[in-house]
């Protein structure tokens, strides 16, 4: 009697490749998600970014980015050097 083959799970193609630098805290959080869900870092980042609107409040997300830019600045166009906004006078 032939053995029944189980269907192979679908695999999501990830055509874009990039090198990512993370803080220790961010990497630890990624590893925690990896441990909890059993997905690779690539798939975790794909799910987090492609479904961001499903779980992140737009106003809170905007505040988080605004706070980050106020603390660390934003990269200059065409480069990764940080440009911190100037403090207003007064």
KEBA-538067 format. One line per 8 residues: number of its first residue (from 1); for each residue x, y, z of N, C-alpha, C, O. Coordinates in nm, 4 decimals. Last residue first. Layout:
N
NUM = X,Y,Z,X,Y,Z,X,Y,Z,X,Y,Z | ...
//
This chain:
90
90 = 1.4014,8.0348,2.1220,1.2995,8.0880,2.2116,1.2726,7.9990,2.3187,1.1888,8.0285,2.4039 | 1.4367,7.8599,1.8160,1.4800,7.9665,1.9067,1.3654,8.0052,1.9978,1.2491,8.0082,1.9576 | 1.4292,7.5024,1.7820,1.3685,7.6344,1.7569,1.4206,7.7355,1.8584,1.4459,7.7007,1.9738 | 1.7059,7.3083,1.6823,1.6183,7.3480,1.7916,1.5580,7.4846,1.7595,1.6295,7.5739,1.7141 | 1.7108,7.1264,1.3744,1.7595,7.2356,1.4588,1.6558,7.2693,1.5628,1.5354,7.2612,1.5384 | 1.7174,6.7698,1.3499,1.6488,6.8977,1.3280,1.7032,7.0039,1.4228,1.7373,6.9746,1.5374 | 2.0056,6.5977,1.2472,1.9161,6.6267,1.3563,1.8490,6.7613,1.3312,1.9166,6.8576,1.2949 | 2.0818,6.3677,1.0258,2.0622,6.5114,1.0281,1.9597,6.5380,1.1365,1.8419,6.5057,1.1213
82 = 2.3118,6.1014,0.9875,2.1946,6.1583,1.0544,2.1969,6.3091,1.0481,2.3021,6.3712,1.0635 | 2.4005,5.9422,0.6897,2.4434,6.0324,0.7964,2.3215,6.1003,0.8570,2.2367,6.1514,0.7840 | 2.3264,5.7920,0.4742,2.2804,5.7453,0.6048,2.3291,5.8335,0.7195,2.3019,5.8030,0.8356 | 2.1943,5.9444,0.1722,2.2991,5.8944,0.2611,2.2428,5.8545,0.3953,2.1264,5.8801,0.4259 | 1.9900,6.0551,0.0246,2.1020,5.9949,-0.0469,2.2115,5.9408,0.0415,2.3137,5.8949,-0.0096 | 1.9043,6.2966,0.2653,1.8705,6.2318,0.1381,1.9965,6.1788,0.0691,2.0965,6.2496,0.0572 | 2.0128,6.2055,0.5964,2.0095,6.3021,0.4871,1.9715,6.2297,0.3589,2.0034,6.1117,0.3443 | 1.8097,6.0482,0.8458,1.9176,6.0446,0.7462,1.9007,6.1535,0.6411,1.7892,6.1884,0.6024
74 = 1.7203,6.2386,1.1345,1.6791,6.1577,1.0191,1.7941,6.1565,0.9197,1.8686,6.2540,0.9104 | 1.7703,6.2225,1.4940,1.7754,6.2836,1.3631,1.7299,6.1867,1.2556,1.7045,6.0692,1.2818 | 1.7398,6.1260,1.7509,1.8541,6.0787,1.6717,1.8692,6.1468,1.5353,1.9714,6.1295,1.4688 | 1.5193,6.2580,1.8765,1.6345,6.2096,1.9534,1.7574,6.1863,1.8671,1.8682,6.2231,1.9063 | 1.3441,6.3195,1.6688,1.3842,6.4257,1.7619,1.5089,6.3845,1.8403,1.5950,6.4682,1.8676 | 1.3105,6.0654,1.5599,1.3780,6.1676,1.4801,1.4240,6.2832,1.5688,1.5315,6.3389,1.5466 | 1.1678,5.9448,1.7725,1.2964,5.8905,1.7290,1.3761,5.9962,1.6530,1.4952,6.0146,1.6784 | 0.9349,6.1017,1.7765,1.0232,6.0980,1.8939,1.1620,6.0473,1.8559,1.2626,6.1011,1.9021
66 = 0.8316,6.0374,1.5214,0.8661,6.1761,1.5540,0.9616,6.1829,1.6736,1.0574,6.2602,1.6727 | 0.7857,5.7609,1.5562,0.8852,5.8066,1.4591,0.9271,5.9508,1.4862,1.0452,5.9836,1.4752 | 0.5871,5.7772,1.7572,0.7096,5.7007,1.7805,0.8189,5.7469,1.6842,0.9324,5.7696,1.7261 | 0.3882,5.9250,1.6258,0.4545,5.9804,1.7450,0.5854,5.9091,1.7744,0.6838,5.9726,1.8124 | 0.3166,5.7418,1.4250,0.3725,5.8712,1.3872,0.4452,5.9350,1.5058,0.5524,5.9930,1.4884 | 0.2087,5.5397,1.5870,0.3274,5.5124,1.5060,0.3953,5.6429,1.4646,0.5179,5.6532,1.4688 | -0.0161,5.6707,1.6880,0.0904,5.6282,1.7805,0.2192,5.6008,1.7047,0.3275,5.6347,1.7524 | -0.1573,5.7044,1.4461,-0.1180,5.8205,1.5265,-0.0055,5.7857,1.6239,0.0892,5.8627,1.6401
58 = -0.1984,5.4370,1.3516,-0.1211,5.5348,1.2737,-0.0737,5.6556,1.3554,0.0379,5.7036,1.3356 | -0.1469,5.1492,1.5380,-0.2275,5.2701,1.5311,-0.1465,5.3785,1.4600,-0.0357,5.4096,1.5037 | -0.0891,4.8352,1.3958,-0.0308,4.9578,1.4502,-0.1246,5.0759,1.4318,-0.1755,5.0993,1.3222 | -0.2092,4.6152,1.2709,-0.1906,4.6125,1.4161,-0.1366,4.7426,1.4763,-0.1385,4.7578,1.5984 | -0.2422,4.6526,1.0004,-0.3360,4.5644,1.0690,-0.3245,4.5731,1.2212,-0.4198,4.5416,1.2924 | -0.0332,4.8009,0.9042,-0.1621,4.8692,0.9210,-0.2640,4.7840,0.9946,-0.3625,4.8369,1.0463 | 0.1666,4.6007,0.8811,0.1770,4.7061,0.9818,0.0429,4.7735,1.0091,0.0093,4.8003,1.1244 | 0.2161,4.3923,0.7156,0.0848,4.3968,0.7828,0.0789,4.5033,0.8915,-0.0037,4.4964,0.9825
50 = 0.4729,4.4221,0.6256,0.3668,4.4152,0.5252,0.2274,4.4230,0.5872,0.1311,4.4569,0.5185 | 0.6214,4.4258,0.8697,0.6138,4.5437,0.7827,0.4985,4.5382,0.6833,0.4330,4.6396,0.6593 | 0.5771,4.1743,0.9928,0.5639,4.2989,1.0682,0.5451,4.4193,0.9778,0.4620,4.5056,1.0058 | 0.6324,3.9951,0.7807,0.4987,4.0010,0.8409,0.4791,4.1341,0.9128,0.3762,4.1994,0.8956 | 0.9061,4.0573,0.7372,0.8082,4.0670,0.6287,0.6668,4.0793,0.6841,0.5897,4.1643,0.6395 | 1.0209,3.9950,0.9819,1.0222,4.1338,0.9358,0.9219,4.1558,0.8229,0.8598,4.2618,0.8147 | 0.9694,3.7158,0.9780,0.9170,3.8012,1.0845,0.9119,3.9465,1.0403,0.8106,4.0139,1.0589 | 1.1134,3.6313,0.7534,0.9678,3.6217,0.7532,0.9063,3.7092,0.8615,0.8020,3.7706,0.8393
42 = 1.3779,3.6908,0.8433,1.3257,3.7458,0.7181,1.1730,3.7439,0.7160,1.1103,3.8438,0.6806 | 1.4031,3.5358,1.0752,1.4046,3.6819,1.0854,1.3470,3.7471,0.9604,1.2756,3.8469,0.9696 | 1.1688,3.2597,1.0528,1.3011,3.3201,1.0382,1.2903,3.4715,1.0518,1.1816,3.5282,1.0412 | 0.9428,3.1430,1.3063,0.9683,3.1997,1.1738,1.1085,3.2584,1.1703,1.1610,3.3019,1.2728 | 0.8478,3.0595,1.5518,0.9222,2.9654,1.4696,0.9464,3.0126,1.3277,0.9681,2.9311,1.2381 | 0.7204,3.2111,1.7423,0.6465,3.1756,1.6218,0.7192,3.0797,1.5300,0.6583,3.0237,1.4388 | 0.8991,3.2377,1.9600,0.7559,3.2183,1.9822,0.6801,3.1675,1.8609,0.5860,3.0894,1.8746 | 1.1501,3.2772,1.8446,1.1293,3.1658,1.9367,0.9805,3.1341,1.9543,0.9416,3.0176,1.9625
34 = 1.0992,3.5095,1.7005,1.1455,3.3893,1.6323,1.1183,3.2672,1.7186,1.0690,3.1656,1.6697 | 1.0431,3.6866,1.9081,0.9384,3.6536,1.8114,0.9729,3.5254,1.7372,0.8857,3.4418,1.7136 | 1.3001,3.6872,2.0227,1.1844,3.6441,2.1016,1.0687,3.6048,2.0098,1.0041,3.5022,2.0310 | 1.4477,3.7981,1.8117,1.4760,3.6604,1.8542,1.3609,3.6044,1.9389,1.3281,3.4863,1.9277 | 1.3397,4.0562,1.8124,1.3254,3.9721,1.6942,1.3475,3.8260,1.7297,1.2739,3.7391,1.6829 | 1.4277,4.1429,2.0632,1.2835,4.1323,2.0377,1.2567,4.0426,1.9174,1.1632,3.9624,1.9188 | 1.7055,4.1427,2.0156,1.6484,4.0561,2.1196,1.4983,4.0366,2.0988,1.4475,3.9257,2.1151 | 1.7184,4.3434,1.8211,1.7557,4.2060,1.7851,1.7007,4.1069,1.8879,1.6543,3.9990,1.8510
26 = 1.6428,4.5656,1.9723,1.5605,4.5248,1.8582,1.5905,4.3803,1.8193,1.4992,4.3037,1.7883 | 1.8567,4.5700,2.1603,1.7175,4.5566,2.2042,1.6279,4.5071,2.0910,1.5465,4.4170,2.1110 | 2.0777,4.6134,1.9946,2.0692,4.4897,2.0724,1.9252,4.4642,2.1167,1.8772,4.3509,2.1115 | 1.9668,4.7439,1.6773,2.0169,4.7614,1.8129,2.0079,4.6271,1.8840,1.9377,4.5371,1.8381 | 2.0673,4.6279,1.3516,1.9686,4.6445,1.4577,2.0385,4.6764,1.5890,2.1545,4.6406,1.6093 | 2.0975,4.6420,1.0037,2.1637,4.6645,1.1317,2.0562,4.6920,1.2359,1.9644,4.7703,1.2117 | 2.0694,4.4315,0.7286,1.9988,4.5113,0.8278,2.0839,4.5219,0.9539,2.1355,4.4220,1.0039 | 2.0943,4.4016,0.3821,2.1633,4.3864,0.5089,2.0945,4.4801,0.6080,2.0648,4.5949,0.5749
18 = 1.8593,4.2421,0.1684,1.9280,4.3593,0.2201,1.9966,4.3236,0.3501,1.9603,4.2276,0.4180 | 1.6648,4.1353,-0.1058,1.7657,4.1037,-0.0045,1.8320,4.2326,0.0393,1.8578,4.3214,-0.0420 | 1.3570,4.0361,-0.2359,1.4429,4.1483,-0.1971,1.5377,4.1050,-0.0870,1.4964,4.0455,0.0125 | 1.2012,3.8037,-0.2647,1.2974,3.8399,-0.3688,1.3925,3.9533,-0.3307,1.5000,3.9643,-0.3896 | 1.0786,3.5598,-0.1121,1.1326,3.6858,-0.0611,1.2408,3.7343,-0.1571,1.3592,3.7094,-0.1345 | 0.7828,3.3675,-0.1445,0.9118,3.4104,-0.1998,0.9522,3.5461,-0.1421,0.8689,3.6352,-0.1257 | 0.6482,3.1536,0.0883,0.6410,3.2903,0.0398,0.7768,3.3301,-0.0165,0.8764,3.3270,0.0558 | 0.5276,2.8369,0.0334,0.6454,2.9144,0.0710,0.6344,3.0524,0.0069,0.6137,3.0649,-0.1138
10 = 0.2982,2.6020,0.1653,0.3293,2.7096,0.0710,0.4496,2.7867,0.1237,0.4693,2.7989,0.2446 | 0.4030,2.2683,0.2531,0.3474,2.4001,0.2872,0.3857,2.5024,0.1812,0.4899,2.4919,0.1165 | 0.3154,1.9833,0.0606,0.4191,2.0725,0.1101,0.3559,2.2067,0.1454,0.2658,2.2535,0.0758 | 0.0847,1.7339,0.1692,0.1183,1.8463,0.0801,0.2277,1.9320,0.1439,0.2312,1.9502,0.2656 | 0.2001,1.4043,0.2373,0.1394,1.5276,0.2866,0.1765,1.6413,0.1920,0.2881,1.6446,0.1401 | 0.1311,1.1025,0.0769,0.2205,1.2173,0.0906,0.1424,1.3380,0.1408,0.0333,1.3685,0.0925 | 0.0716,0.7829,0.1967,0.0104,0.9092,0.1559,0.1095,1.0232,0.1810,0.1638,1.0381,0.2905 | 0.2297,0.4975,0.0620,0.2124,0.5925,0.1721,0.1557,0.7228,0.1174,0.1882,0.7658,0.0067
2 = 0.0694,0.2183,-0.0958,0.1535,0.3376,-0.1015,0.1253,0.4296,0.0172,0.0126,0.4382,0.0660 | 0.0852,-0.1176,0.0000,0.0000,0.0000,0.0000,0.0898,0.1240,0.0000,0.1775,0.1357,0.0856
//
